[in-house]
Amino acid sequence: DCVFKMNLNDFAKVRAGKIASVVVGLVAIALGILFQKMNVSFLVGWAFNIAASANFPALIMVLFWKRTTAKGIAASIIVGLLSSLAWILLSGDAYSQLYGLDLKQYPAPAPFNQPGLVTIPLSFLTLIVVSLVTRPGRAAVGDAHRAP
């Protein structure tokens, strides 16, 4: 409610959390069915790459950089999540094991399978740029919970 400027009471916040939990659970079930033939340890690596790309820059910067804004964190999370998902879906393992394509005939656009090397710095850069562009006085993370 702070980021989107929505005025929600406690009941609405709990309902939104429950709805988000169900949606995330359904997506996880669908992805589990879709990726059932892949190596589980490799999927765990992908999950950690996605989590690191989406969460790590926001956690580090909110602790160590005073100019971090809520809009910068939100943009960083979105860019980290979407870029890591896109990289994974364009990787060689996804092409061969998920889509069933021959890599010799259809080479994958992503040069390697673990996206964290590219997507984590991209998420950091997004957070820094958006935080510098937005005004820290109005959207600062620490100011969101203080009384006016």
SERO-4910 file (N, C-alpha, C, O; in steps of 0.05 Angstrom, whole numbers):
BEGIN
 pado doro    nc1    nc2    nc3   cac1   cac2   cac3    cc1    cc2    cc3    oc1    oc2    oc3
  Asp    A     16    -24      0      0      0      0     17     25      0      7     46     -8
  Cys    A     42     23      9     59     47      8     70     53    -20     71     76    -28
  Val    A     77     32    -34     88     36    -61     67     45    -81     72     63    -97
  Phe    A     44     32    -80     23     39   -100      4     60    -90    -16     66   -103
  Lys    A      9     71    -66     -7     93    -55    -36     84    -51    -55     99    -56
  Met    A    -40     59    -43    -67     48    -38    -72     50     -8    -55     45      9
  Asn    A    -96     57     -1   -104     59     27   -119     34     35   -144     33     32
  Leu    A   -105     14     45   -118    -12     52   -119    -15     82   -100     -8     96
  Asn    A   -142    -25     92   -143    -32    120   -130    -59    124   -122    -72    105
  Asp    A   -129    -68    150   -115    -93    156   -128   -117    142   -115   -135    133
  Phe    A   -155   -117    141   -169   -139    128   -162   -141     99   -157   -163     88
  Ala    A   -161   -118     85   -154   -118     56   -125   -127     52   -119   -140     32
  Lys    A   -107   -119     70    -80   -127     67    -77   -158     70    -62   -170     55
  Val    A    -91   -170     89    -90   -198     93   -102   -213     69    -91   -233     60
  Arg    A   -125   -202     58   -137   -214     35   -118   -213     11   -116   -232     -4
  Ala    A   -105   -190      7    -86   -187    -15    -63   -207    -12    -54   -219    -32
  Gly    A    -54   -211     12    -33   -231     17    -42   -259     11    -26   -275      0
  Lys    A    -66   -266     18    -77   -293     13    -80   -297    -17    -73   -319    -27
  Ile    A    -90   -277    -31    -93   -280    -60    -66   -283    -73    -63   -300    -91
  Ala    A    -46   -267    -65    -19   -269    -76     -7   -297    -71      6   -308    -88
  Ser    A    -12   -308    -47     -2   -335    -40    -14   -356    -58      0   -374    -68
  Val    A    -40   -354    -64    -53   -374    -81    -42   -371   -109    -37   -392   -122
  Val    A    -39   -347   -119    -29   -343   -146      0   -354   -149      6   -368   -168
  Val    A     17   -348   -130     44   -358   -130     44   -388   -129     60   -401   -142
  Gly    A     27   -400   -112     25   -429   -110     16   -442   -137     28   -462   -145
  Leu    A     -3   -430   -150    -12   -440   -176      9   -438   -197     13   -456   -213
  Val    A     24   -416   -197     46   -413   -216     67   -434   -210     79   -446   -229
  Ala    A     73   -439   -185     93   -459   -177     85   -487   -186    101   -503   -196
  Ile    A     59   -493   -183     49   -520   -192     52   -522   -222     60   -543   -232
  Ala    A     44   -502   -237     46   -502   -266     75   -506   -275     80   -521   -293
  Leu    A     93   -491   -262    121   -493   -270    132   -520   -262    149   -531   -277
  Gly    A    123   -532   -240    132   -559   -232    124   -580   -252    140   -598   -258
  Ile    A    100   -577   -263     91   -595   -284    107   -591   -309    115   -610   -323
  Leu    A    111   -566   -316    126   -559   -341    155   -569   -340    165   -578   -360
  Phe    A    168   -567   -317    196   -574   -315    201   -601   -302    222   -606   -292
  Gln    A    181   -619   -303    183   -645   -289    206   -663   -299    215   -680   -284
  Lys    A    215   -660   -324    236   -677   -334    265   -666   -329    284   -679   -336
  Met    A    267   -642   -317    293   -630   -313    305   -639   -286    291   -647   -268
  Asn    A    331   -636   -285    346   -643   -261    338   -624   -238    339   -599   -242
  Val    A    331   -634   -215    321   -618   -193    343   -600   -182    337   -576   -176
  Ser    A    368   -609   -180    389   -592   -170    394   -568   -189    401   -546   -180
  Phe    A    391   -572   -215    394   -550   -234    371   -530   -231    376   -506   -232
  Leu    A    347   -540   -226    324   -522   -221    328   -506   -196    320   -482   -194
  Val    A    340   -518   -175    345   -503   -151    365   -480   -156    362   -459   -145
  Gly    A    385   -485   -173    404   -464   -180    389   -441   -195    395   -418   -190
  Trp    A    371   -448   -212    355   -427   -226    339   -411   -206    337   -387   -208
  Ala    A    327   -425   -186    310   -412   -166    327   -392   -150    319   -370   -144
  Phe    A    352   -401   -142    369   -383   -128    378   -359   -145    381   -337   -134
  Asn    A    383   -363   -170    389   -341   -188    367   -321   -190    372   -297   -189
  Ile    A    342   -331   -192    319   -313   -194    317   -297   -168    313   -273   -168
  Ala    A    319   -312   -145    316   -298   -119    338   -278   -114    333   -256   -104
  Ala    A    363   -285   -122    385   -266   -118    382   -242   -136    388   -220   -128
  Ser    A    373   -246   -161    369   -223   -179    347   -204   -170    349   -180   -173
  Ala    A    327   -216   -158    304   -199   -150    308   -186   -122    300   -164   -118
  Asn    A    320   -201   -104    321   -192    -76    348   -181    -66    348   -162    -50
  Phe    A    369   -192    -74    396   -185    -63    402   -155    -66    410   -143    -47
  Pro    A    400   -143    -90    406   -115    -92    389    -97    -74    399    -78    -62
  Ala    A    363   -103    -72    346    -87    -55    354    -90    -26    355    -70    -12
  Leu    A    361   -114    -17    369   -118     11    395   -103     18    397    -90     38
  Ile    A    414   -106      0    440    -93      5    438    -63      4    448    -49     22
  Met    A    425    -52    -16    424    -23    -19    407     -9      2    413     13     10
  Val    A    385    -22     11    369     -9     32    385     -8     58    380     10     75
  Leu    A    404    -26     62    420    -26     86    443     -6     85    451      6    105
  Phe    A    455     -3     61    480     11     59    480     37     42    501     50     41
  Trp    A    458     44     30    457     68     14    433     85     22    410     76     19
  Lys    A    438    109     32    417    126     43    398    136     22    375    143     28
  Arg    A    406    138     -3    390    149    -25    371    128    -37    356    134    -56
  Thr    A    370    104    -26    352     83    -37    323     92    -33    316    100    -11
  Thr    A    307     90    -54    279     97    -52    262     72    -57    271     52    -67
  Ala    A    237     75    -48    218     53    -52    214     47    -82    211     23    -89
  Lys    A    213     68    -98    210     63   -127    234     49   -139    232     33   -157
  Gly    A    258     56   -129    282     43   -138    282     13   -130    290     -4   -146
  Ile    A    273      7   -106    271    -21    -98    251    -36   -115    257    -58   -124
  Ala    A    228    -24   -119    207    -38   -135    217    -43   -164    213    -64   -175
  Ala    A    230    -23   -176    241    -26   -203    262    -47   -204    264    -63   -222
  Ser    A    279    -48   -183    301    -67   -182    290    -96   -180    300   -114   -194
  Ile    A    270    -99   -164    258   -126   -161    245   -135   -187    249   -158   -195
  Ile    A    230   -117   -200    217   -124   -225    238   -131   -247    235   -151   -261
  Val    A    258   -114   -250    278   -118   -270    294   -144   -264    300   -160   -282
  Gly    A    302   -148   -239    317   -172   -232    301   -198   -237    311   -217   -248
  Leu    A    275   -197   -230    258   -221   -234    254   -226   -264    258   -249   -273
  Leu    A    246   -206   -279    239   -210   -307    264   -216   -324    263   -233   -342
  Ser    A    286   -203   -318    310   -208   -334    321   -237   -328    330   -250   -347
  Ser    A    320   -246   -303    330   -273   -298    312   -294   -309    321   -314   -319
  Leu    A    285   -289   -308    267   -308   -320    271   -309   -351    271   -331   -362
  Ala    A    274   -286   -363    278   -285   -392    304   -300   -399    304   -315   -419
  Trp    A    325   -295   -384    351   -307   -390    349   -338   -388    359   -352   -405
  Ile    A    335   -347   -367    332   -376   -363    316   -388   -386    323   -409   -397
  Leu    A    295   -375   -394    278   -386   -416    291   -385   -443    283   -398   -462
  Leu    A    312   -368   -446    327   -367   -471    354   -382   -469    370   -380   -487
  Ser    A    358   -397   -448    384   -412   -445    383   -438   -460    362   -448   -469
  Gly    A    407   -450   -463    410   -475   -477    395   -498   -464    383   -514   -478
  Asp    A    396   -499   -437    382   -521   -424    352   -519   -427    339   -539   -431
  Ala    A    341   -495   -427    312   -492   -431    306   -500   -460    285   -513   -465
  Tyr    A    323   -492   -479    318   -499   -507    318   -529   -511    300   -539   -525
  Ser    A    337   -543   -499    339   -571   -504    320   -588   -487    307   -606   -497
  Gln    A    319   -582   -461    304   -599   -443    275   -590   -440    257   -607   -436
  Leu    A    269   -565   -442    242   -555   -438    226   -554   -464    204   -564   -466
  Tyr    A    239   -543   -484    225   -540   -510    230   -564   -529    216   -567   -549
  Gly    A    250   -580   -522    256   -603   -539    269   -597   -566    266   -611   -585
  Leu    A    283   -574   -567    296   -566   -592    325   -576   -594    338   -579   -573
  Asp    A    334   -580   -618    362   -588   -623    379   -563   -623    374   -545   -639
  Leu    A    398   -561   -605    415   -537   -602    432   -532   -627    440   -509   -632
  Lys    A    438   -553   -642    454   -549   -667    437   -535   -688    447   -518   -703
  Gln    A    412   -542   -689    394   -529   -709    383   -503   -698    380   -484   -714
  Tyr    A    377   -501   -672    365   -477   -660    383   -469   -636    377   -476   -614
  Pro    A    404   -454   -641    422   -446   -619    407   -426   -600    392   -409   -609
  Ala    A    412   -429   -575    399   -412   -555    412   -385   -555    437   -382   -557
  Pro    A    396   -364   -551    407   -336   -551    424   -330   -526    443   -315   -528
  Ala    A    417   -342   -503    433   -338   -479    458   -355   -479    456   -379   -483
  Pro    A    481   -342   -476    506   -357   -480    513   -377   -457    529   -395   -461
  Phe    A    500   -373   -433    504   -392   -411    478   -395   -396    460   -379   -400
  Asn    A    477   -415   -378    451   -423   -367    444   -410   -340    421   -408   -333
  Gln    A    464   -400   -326    458   -387   -300    460   -357   -303    482   -347   -308
  Pro    A    438   -343   -300    437   -314   -307    447   -295   -286    450   -271   -293
  Gly    A    454   -304   -263    461   -285   -241    484   -267   -248    485   -244   -238
  Leu    A    503   -276   -263    526   -260   -270    518   -234   -285    532   -214   -282
  Val    A    496   -235   -299    487   -211   -314    464   -197   -300    463   -173   -298
  Thr    A    445   -213   -289    420   -201   -279    423   -188   -252    408   -169   -246
  Ile    A    441   -197   -235    445   -184   -209    457   -156   -212    446   -137   -201
  Pro    A    478   -153   -228    488   -125   -233    467   -108   -247    466    -84   -241
  Leu    A    451   -119   -265    430   -104   -278    410    -94   -258    400    -71   -260
  Ser    A    403   -110   -239    384   -103   -218    396    -81   -200    382    -62   -192
  Phe    A    422    -83   -193    435    -62   -178    434    -36   -193    428    -15   -182
  Leu    A    441    -37   -219    442    -12   -235    414      0   -237    412     25   -235
  Thr    A    394    -16   -240    366     -6   -241    359      8   -215    347     30   -216
  Leu    A    366     -4   -193    360      9   -167    374     35   -164    362     55   -154
  Ile    A    399     36   -171    414     61   -168    402     83   -186    398    106   -177
  Val    A    397     77   -211    387     97   -230    360    107   -222    355    131   -221
  Val    A    342     89   -215    315     97   -207    315    113   -181    300    132   -178
  Ser    A    332    105   -162    334    119   -137    345    147   -141    337    166   -127
  Leu    A    364    150   -159    375    177   -164    355    195   -179    355    219   -175
  Val    A    338    183   -195    318    199   -210    295    207   -192    284    229   -195
  Thr    A    286    189   -175    263    195   -157    273    212   -133    296    211   -126
  Arg    A    254    226   -123    261    244   -100    262    228    -74    242    215    -67
  Pro    A    284    228    -60    286    212    -35    269    222    -13    261    207      5
  Gly    A    262    248    -13    246    259      9    218    248     10    207    244     32
  Arg    A    206    243    -13    178    233    -14    176    203    -15    157    192     -5
  Ala    A    196    189    -26    193    161    -30    214    144    -16    218    121    -23
  Ala    A    228    157      3    249    142     17    237    119     33    215    120     43
  Val    A    252     97     34    243     73     47    238     78     76    217     69     87
  Gly    A    255     92     89    252     97    118    229    116    124    217    115    145
  Asp    A    222    134    105    200    153    109    173    140    106    153    152    114
  Ala    A    171    117     94    145    105     89    130     98    115    106     96    115
  His    A    145     93    136    133     84    161    133    105    183    124     99    205
  Arg    A    142    128    177    142    150    197    117    166    195    106    170    173
  Ala    A    108    176    217     85    194    217     92    221    206    115    230    210
  Pro    A     73    235    192     80    261    181     84    282    202     90    305    195
***
